[in-house]
Amino acid sequence: MHHSKRITLLAAVTAATALTVPSLSAHAAGTDPWVRAWGENAQGQLGNGSVLAQQTPAAVTGITRDDVRELSGGGGGAAAAANPFAVALLKDGTVKSWGANTTGQLGNGTTTAQSFPATVAGLSGVSEVSAGLNHVLAVKGGRVLAWGSNASKQLGTGQDTTNPYRTPIPVQSLDQVKDVGAGCDFSVALRQDGTVWTWGKGDNGRLGTGNNTTRETPQKVPELIDVESISVGCEHVVALTADGTVKTWGKGAEGQLGNDSITDSNTPVDVAYLDAVARIFATSASAFAVLDDGSLAGWGKNTDRQLGDGTNANRTTPVILDNLTGVQDIAGGADFTLAALDDGSVIGWGANAVAQLGDGSTTAPTAGTAPPGTTVALPPGSGITHVTTTKTGKSGFAY
């Protein structure tokens, strides 16, 4: 049962201006069937057959929104070594992938990049996918498959850790898994029984197991029960429990644990001043929560105004974004945040030097607008319900 203990937090916005969406050019007008992508594209991570950056949402080749169950962006910035890529889980249970492929993260048996989506051969019956910095996790029949880099044992195979795995390989010892989250060099799985299991790189306590030890096979996060959903950032994890409370662990230097601290934690801690949470979203080094009343709270890294609170100060506890409601989905990369709203629009805030906000410019929005520093990538009525970004990069996707 939800408690009413949530205290009034510092209002993120003093302006009472209503959210208004400016009219846009024809690039974003109307509804069309395609998955859209924009921002950096040097490794073909936008999936449109080119390696040219896109300042406005461009269609991903051959993938319609109606066909997609889940899309996940991986990798980082423009350089090939940053490995930016994306995977799409289709409603028929197959998976397509595109972008950089240095560590075999496209799962197609090669390490050759491709700038358009192609099916991961031999993979079907998949129910969930998640892309990390250089690896991918997938759920099939309650079991976890993984591919890509295993340099930090993030594939959980218990096998060789030097060579990338270019095709899916089973993760050891896990069944009845309902969701997965791939971070930067580590992995998280949520089982049907509400327990959470982690493996891979243990730095900053990101495995939540009470130490910073790297593990090559899954281990249960101790004393963490009744978890309903997980969301994984680069080096931190956010978990929502059945009673509407939020637990975090891992890196805390930018305040991303939300516990009024800038200290790492290798065990789950409670996010402060937050109750009655409906949904959680971890971005690269920040986090957001949609509350039961529809309001949005954010905390963590904010040096590029990616929290949208009108400041550029990191937040170690949640701040309510008073002027932003109707959020359906949130994602964020290195220095920006995207949100899909219930009117079908996609908005963004934070840095925009490589058009990662998708508004047709490379100019960061002005602080003080409502919500602070917001731009519009797609207008109301576009049919979009979800957004994602490359893990720590500057490419956005809407579907």
C-alpha positions as CSV (number, residue, x, y, z in Angstrom):
1,M,0.0,0.0,0.0
2,H,1.4,3.4,-1.0
3,H,2.2,5.7,1.9
4,S,1.7,9.5,1.7
5,K,5.0,10.3,3.2
6,R,6.4,11.9,0.0
7,I,7.3,15.4,1.1
8,T,7.1,18.4,-1.0
9,L,10.4,18.6,-2.8
10,L,12.2,21.7,-4.1
11,A,10.2,22.8,-7.1
12,A,12.3,22.3,-10.1
13,V,10.6,25.1,-12.0
14,T,9.3,28.4,-10.7
15,A,7.7,29.4,-13.9
16,A,4.1,28.4,-14.2
17,T,4.1,28.5,-17.9
18,A,2.1,25.8,-19.6
19,L,3.9,23.4,-21.9
20,T,3.5,24.6,-25.4
21,V,4.7,22.8,-28.5
22,P,5.8,25.1,-31.4
23,S,4.8,24.2,-35.0
24,L,7.4,22.3,-36.8
25,S,8.6,21.9,-40.4
26,A,7.3,19.2,-42.6
27,H,10.0,16.8,-41.5
28,A,8.1,15.8,-38.4
29,A,4.5,16.6,-39.5
30,G,1.8,14.0,-39.4
31,T,2.0,10.3,-38.6
32,D,4.1,7.9,-40.6
33,P,4.8,4.2,-39.8
34,W,8.6,4.3,-39.3
35,V,10.9,4.1,-36.4
36,R,12.8,7.4,-36.3
37,A,16.4,8.2,-35.3
38,W,18.6,11.3,-35.2
39,G,21.9,12.7,-33.9
40,E,25.3,11.1,-34.3
41,N,25.6,8.5,-37.0
42,A,29.3,8.0,-37.7
43,Q,29.0,4.2,-37.3
44,G,25.6,3.9,-39.0
45,Q,23.8,3.6,-35.6
46,L,20.8,5.5,-37.0
47,G,20.1,2.6,-39.3
48,N,19.2,4.6,-42.4
49,G,21.9,3.3,-44.7
50,S,24.3,6.2,-44.2
51,V,26.9,7.5,-41.8
52,L,25.7,11.1,-41.9
53,A,24.5,12.9,-38.8
54,Q,20.8,13.7,-38.7
55,Q,19.5,16.9,-37.2
56,T,15.9,15.8,-37.5
57,P,14.2,12.4,-37.0
58,A,14.9,10.2,-40.1
59,A,13.3,6.9,-40.8
60,V,15.2,3.7,-39.8
61,T,15.3,1.5,-42.9
62,G,12.5,-1.0,-43.1
63,I,11.3,-1.0,-39.5
64,T,7.8,0.1,-38.7
65,R,6.7,1.1,-35.2
66,D,3.9,-1.5,-35.4
67,D,6.5,-4.2,-35.8
68,V,8.6,-3.2,-32.8
69,R,8.2,-4.5,-29.3
70,E,11.3,-3.0,-27.9
71,L,14.3,-1.0,-29.2
72,S,17.5,-0.5,-27.2
73,G,20.5,1.7,-28.1
74,G,24.0,0.7,-27.1
75,G,27.5,2.1,-27.1
76,G,28.8,5.6,-26.8
77,G,29.9,8.5,-29.0
78,A,31.0,9.0,-32.6
79,A,34.3,7.2,-32.5
80,A,34.4,3.6,-33.7
81,A,35.9,2.6,-30.4
82,A,32.8,3.9,-28.7
83,N,30.7,1.2,-30.5
84,P,27.4,3.0,-31.0
85,F,24.7,0.6,-32.2
86,A,21.1,-0.4,-31.7
87,V,19.0,-3.6,-31.5
88,A,15.3,-3.9,-32.2
89,L,13.1,-6.7,-30.9
90,L,10.2,-7.3,-33.2
91,K,6.8,-8.5,-32.2
92,D,7.4,-11.8,-34.0
93,G,10.2,-12.6,-31.5
94,T,13.1,-11.9,-33.9
95,V,15.8,-9.3,-33.4
96,K,17.4,-6.9,-35.8
97,S,20.7,-5.0,-35.2
98,W,22.7,-2.2,-36.8
99,G,25.6,0.2,-36.2
100,A,29.1,-0.4,-34.9
101,N,30.2,-4.0,-34.4
102,T,33.8,-4.0,-33.1
103,T,33.0,-6.5,-30.3
104,G,30.4,-8.5,-32.2
105,Q,27.5,-6.7,-30.5
106,L,25.3,-7.0,-33.6
107,G,25.2,-10.8,-33.0
108,N,25.6,-11.6,-36.7
109,G,28.8,-13.7,-36.5
110,T,31.0,-10.8,-37.7
111,T,32.7,-7.7,-36.4
112,T,31.8,-5.6,-39.4
113,A,29.6,-2.5,-38.9
114,Q,26.4,-2.1,-40.9
115,S,24.4,1.0,-41.4
116,F,21.0,-0.7,-41.8
117,P,19.0,-3.2,-39.8
118,A,19.6,-6.9,-40.4
119,T,18.1,-9.9,-38.7
120,V,20.2,-11.7,-36.1
121,A,20.3,-15.1,-37.7
122,G,19.0,-18.1,-35.8
123,L,17.4,-16.0,-33.0
124,S,13.6,-16.3,-32.4
125,G,11.1,-16.4,-29.6
126,V,12.7,-13.4,-27.8
127,S,10.7,-11.5,-25.3
128,E,13.1,-8.8,-24.1
129,V,16.4,-7.2,-25.2
130,S,18.8,-4.7,-23.8
131,A,21.9,-3.1,-25.3
132,G,24.9,-2.1,-23.1
133,L,28.1,-0.3,-23.9
134,N,29.4,-3.2,-26.0
135,H,27.2,-6.2,-25.4
136,V,23.5,-7.3,-25.7
137,L,21.2,-9.3,-23.5
138,A,18.1,-11.1,-24.6
139,V,15.4,-13.2,-22.9
140,K,14.1,-16.3,-24.6
141,G,11.7,-18.7,-22.7
142,G,12.8,-17.2,-19.4
143,R,16.5,-17.9,-20.2
144,V,19.1,-15.2,-20.9
145,L,21.2,-15.1,-24.1
146,A,24.1,-12.7,-24.5
147,W,26.6,-11.6,-27.2
148,G,29.3,-9.0,-27.8
149,S,32.2,-8.1,-25.6
150,N,33.0,-10.4,-22.6
151,A,36.1,-8.5,-21.5
152,S,34.5,-7.8,-18.1
153,K,32.7,-11.1,-18.0
154,Q,29.4,-9.3,-18.7
155,L,28.1,-12.2,-20.8
156,G,27.8,-14.4,-17.8
157,T,29.0,-17.5,-19.6
158,G,31.7,-18.6,-17.2
159,Q,33.9,-19.0,-20.3
160,D,36.8,-17.3,-22.0
161,T,36.8,-13.5,-21.3
162,T,39.2,-12.3,-24.0
163,N,37.4,-12.8,-27.3
164,P,34.1,-11.3,-28.2
165,Y,31.1,-13.6,-28.8
166,R,29.7,-12.7,-32.2
167,T,26.6,-14.8,-31.9
168,P,24.2,-15.4,-28.9
169,I,25.4,-17.6,-26.1
170,P,23.5,-18.7,-23.0
171,V,24.1,-17.0,-19.7
172,Q,24.7,-19.6,-17.0
173,S,22.3,-20.7,-14.3
174,L,19.3,-18.4,-14.8
175,D,15.7,-19.2,-15.6
176,Q,12.3,-17.6,-15.2
177,V,13.8,-14.3,-16.1
178,K,11.2,-11.6,-17.1
179,D,13.5,-8.6,-17.9
180,V,17.2,-7.7,-18.4
181,G,19.3,-4.6,-18.3
182,A,22.7,-4.2,-19.9
183,G,24.9,-1.5,-18.4
184,C,28.5,-0.4,-19.1
185,D,30.3,-3.8,-18.9
186,F,27.8,-5.4,-16.5
187,S,24.4,-7.1,-16.7
188,V,21.3,-7.3,-14.6
189,A,18.3,-9.8,-14.7
190,L,15.0,-9.6,-13.0
191,R,13.4,-13.0,-12.3
192,Q,9.7,-13.7,-12.1
193,D,10.0,-14.2,-8.3
194,G,11.0,-10.5,-7.8
195,T,14.7,-11.3,-7.2
196,V,17.5,-9.5,-9.1
197,W,20.7,-11.1,-10.4
198,T,23.9,-9.4,-11.6
199,W,27.2,-10.3,-13.2
200,G,30.1,-8.7,-15.0
201,K,32.3,-5.7,-13.9
202,G,31.9,-5.0,-10.2
203,D,33.6,-1.6,-10.0
204,N,31.7,1.1,-8.0
205,G,29.5,-1.6,-6.5
206,R,27.4,-1.8,-9.6
207,L,26.5,-5.5,-9.0
208,G,24.9,-4.7,-5.7
209,T,26.3,-7.8,-4.0
210,G,28.1,-6.1,-1.1
211,N,31.5,-5.9,-2.8
212,N,33.2,-4.6,-5.9
213,T,34.2,-8.0,-7.3
214,T,33.8,-8.8,-10.9
215,R,31.7,-11.9,-11.5
216,E,31.6,-14.2,-14.5
217,T,28.3,-15.8,-13.6
218,P,25.0,-14.4,-12.2
219,Q,24.7,-13.8,-8.4
220,K,21.6,-12.8,-6.5
221,V,21.5,-9.3,-5.0
222,P,21.1,-10.1,-1.3
223,E,18.1,-9.0,0.7
224,L,16.4,-7.4,-2.3
225,I,12.9,-8.8,-2.9
226,D,9.6,-8.0,-4.5
227,V,11.2,-6.1,-7.4
228,E,8.7,-5.2,-10.1
229,S,11.0,-3.5,-12.6
230,I,14.6,-2.6,-13.2
231,S,16.3,0.1,-15.2
232,V,20.1,0.1,-15.8
233,G,22.3,3.1,-16.4
234,C,26.0,3.1,-17.4
235,E,27.3,2.3,-13.9
236,H,24.2,2.3,-11.6
237,V,21.0,0.4,-11.3
238,V,17.4,1.5,-10.3
239,A,14.8,-0.9,-9.1
240,L,11.1,-0.4,-8.3
241,T,9.6,-2.6,-5.6
242,A,6.0,-3.8,-5.3
243,D,5.3,-1.2,-2.6
244,G,6.2,1.7,-4.9
245,T,9.6,2.4,-3.4
246,V,12.8,2.8,-5.3
247,K,16.2,1.2,-4.6
248,T,19.5,2.1,-6.3
249,W,23.1,0.9,-6.2
250,G,26.4,1.4,-8.0
251,K,28.2,4.6,-8.8
252,G,27.0,7.6,-6.9
253,A,29.5,10.4,-7.8
254,E,26.9,12.4,-9.7
255,G,24.1,11.8,-7.3
256,Q,22.6,9.1,-9.4
257,L,21.7,7.0,-6.4
258,G,19.4,9.7,-5.1
259,N,20.2,9.0,-1.5
260,D,21.5,12.5,-0.6
261,S,25.1,11.3,-1.2
262,I,27.8,11.3,-3.8
263,T,29.2,8.0,-2.6
264,D,29.1,4.7,-4.4
265,S,27.1,1.9,-2.8
266,N,27.6,-1.8,-3.4
267,T,24.3,-2.7,-1.8
268,P,20.8,-1.3,-2.6
269,V,19.9,2.0,-0.9
270,D,16.6,3.9,-0.8
271,V,16.1,6.9,-3.0
272,A,15.3,9.8,-0.5
273,Y,12.0,11.7,-0.3
274,L,10.3,9.6,-2.9
275,D,7.2,7.5,-2.5
276,A,4.3,6.2,-4.6
277,V,6.3,5.6,-7.7
278,A,4.7,4.2,-10.8
279,R,7.6,3.8,-13.2
280,I,11.4,4.2,-13.2
281,F,14.0,5.2,-15.9
282,A,17.8,5.1,-15.6
283,T,19.7,7.3,-18.1
284,S,23.5,7.3,-18.6
285,A,24.3,8.9,-15.2
286,S,20.9,10.1,-14.0
287,A,17.5,8.7,-13.2
288,F,13.8,9.7,-13.4
289,A,10.6,8.4,-11.8
290,V,7.0,8.9,-12.8
291,L,4.9,9.2,-9.6
292,D,1.4,7.8,-9.1
293,D,0.0,11.3,-9.6
294,G,1.6,11.6,-13.0
295,S,4.3,14.0,-12.0
296,L,8.0,13.5,-12.8
297,A,11.0,13.5,-10.6
298,G,14.7,13.4,-11.6
299,W,18.1,13.1,-9.9
300,G,21.8,12.5,-10.7
301,K,24.1,14.1,-13.3
302,N,22.9,17.5,-14.5
303,T,26.0,19.3,-15.8
304,D,24.4,19.7,-19.2
305,R,20.9,20.4,-17.8
306,Q,19.8,16.9,-18.6
307,L,17.5,16.8,-15.6
308,G,15.4,19.6,-17.0
309,D,15.1,21.5,-13.7
310,G,16.4,24.8,-15.0
311,T,19.8,24.4,-13.4
312,N,23.1,22.7,-14.3
313,A,23.7,21.4,-10.7
314,N,23.9,17.7,-10.0
315,R,21.0,16.5,-7.8
316,T,21.6,14.0,-5.0
317,T,17.9,13.7,-4.2
318,P,14.9,13.8,-6.5
319,V,13.6,17.1,-7.7
320,I,10.0,17.4,-9.0
321,L,9.7,18.7,-12.6
322,D,6.5,20.5,-12.0
323,N,5.7,21.6,-15.5
324,L,6.2,18.2,-17.2
325,T,3.4,15.7,-17.1
326,G,2.1,13.0,-19.4
327,V,5.5,11.2,-19.6
328,Q,5.2,7.8,-21.2
329,D,8.9,7.0,-21.6
330,I,12.3,8.6,-20.9
331,A,15.8,7.8,-22.1
332,G,19.1,9.7,-22.0
333,G,22.6,9.4,-23.3
334,A,25.8,11.2,-22.3
335,D,24.5,14.7,-21.9
336,F,20.8,14.8,-23.0
337,T,17.4,13.4,-22.2
338,L,14.4,12.5,-24.4
339,A,10.8,12.0,-23.3
340,A,7.8,10.5,-25.2
341,L,4.6,12.2,-24.0
342,D,1.0,10.9,-24.0
343,D,0.0,13.3,-26.8
344,G,2.4,11.5,-29.1
345,S,5.1,14.1,-29.0
346,V,8.8,13.7,-28.3
347,I,10.7,16.4,-26.4
348,G,14.2,16.7,-25.3
349,W,16.5,18.8,-23.1
350,G,20.2,19.1,-22.3
351,A,23.1,19.4,-24.7
352,N,22.5,19.6,-28.4
353,A,25.9,20.1,-30.1
354,V,25.4,17.2,-32.5
355,A,21.6,17.6,-32.8
356,Q,20.9,14.9,-30.3
357,L,17.7,16.6,-29.4
358,G,16.4,16.1,-32.9
359,D,14.9,19.6,-33.3
360,G,16.7,20.6,-36.5
361,S,19.4,22.6,-34.7
362,T,22.7,22.2,-32.9
363,T,21.8,24.8,-30.3
364,A,21.1,23.9,-26.7
365,P,17.6,25.2,-25.6
366,T,17.4,28.2,-23.4
367,A,16.9,27.5,-19.7
368,G,13.8,28.9,-18.2
369,T,11.3,27.7,-20.8
370,A,8.7,25.3,-19.8
371,P,9.8,22.7,-19.1
372,P,13.2,24.3,-18.7
373,G,15.3,24.0,-21.8
374,T,12.9,21.8,-23.8
375,T,12.9,21.3,-27.5
376,V,10.5,19.3,-29.7
377,A,11.7,16.5,-32.0
378,L,8.3,15.2,-33.0
379,P,4.9,17.0,-32.6
380,P,1.7,15.8,-30.9
381,G,-0.1,13.1,-32.9
382,S,3.1,11.5,-34.3
383,G,2.1,8.1,-33.0
384,I,5.3,7.7,-31.0
385,T,5.1,6.0,-27.6
386,H,8.7,5.1,-26.8
387,V,12.2,6.6,-26.9
388,T,15.7,5.3,-26.4
389,T,19.3,6.5,-26.9
390,T,22.7,5.1,-27.3
391,K,24.0,4.1,-23.9
392,T,26.5,6.9,-23.3
393,G,26.3,8.5,-26.8
394,K,24.4,11.2,-28.6
395,S,21.9,9.4,-30.9
396,G,18.2,9.2,-30.2
397,F,15.4,6.9,-31.4
398,A,11.6,7.1,-31.2
399,Y,9.1,4.4,-31.9
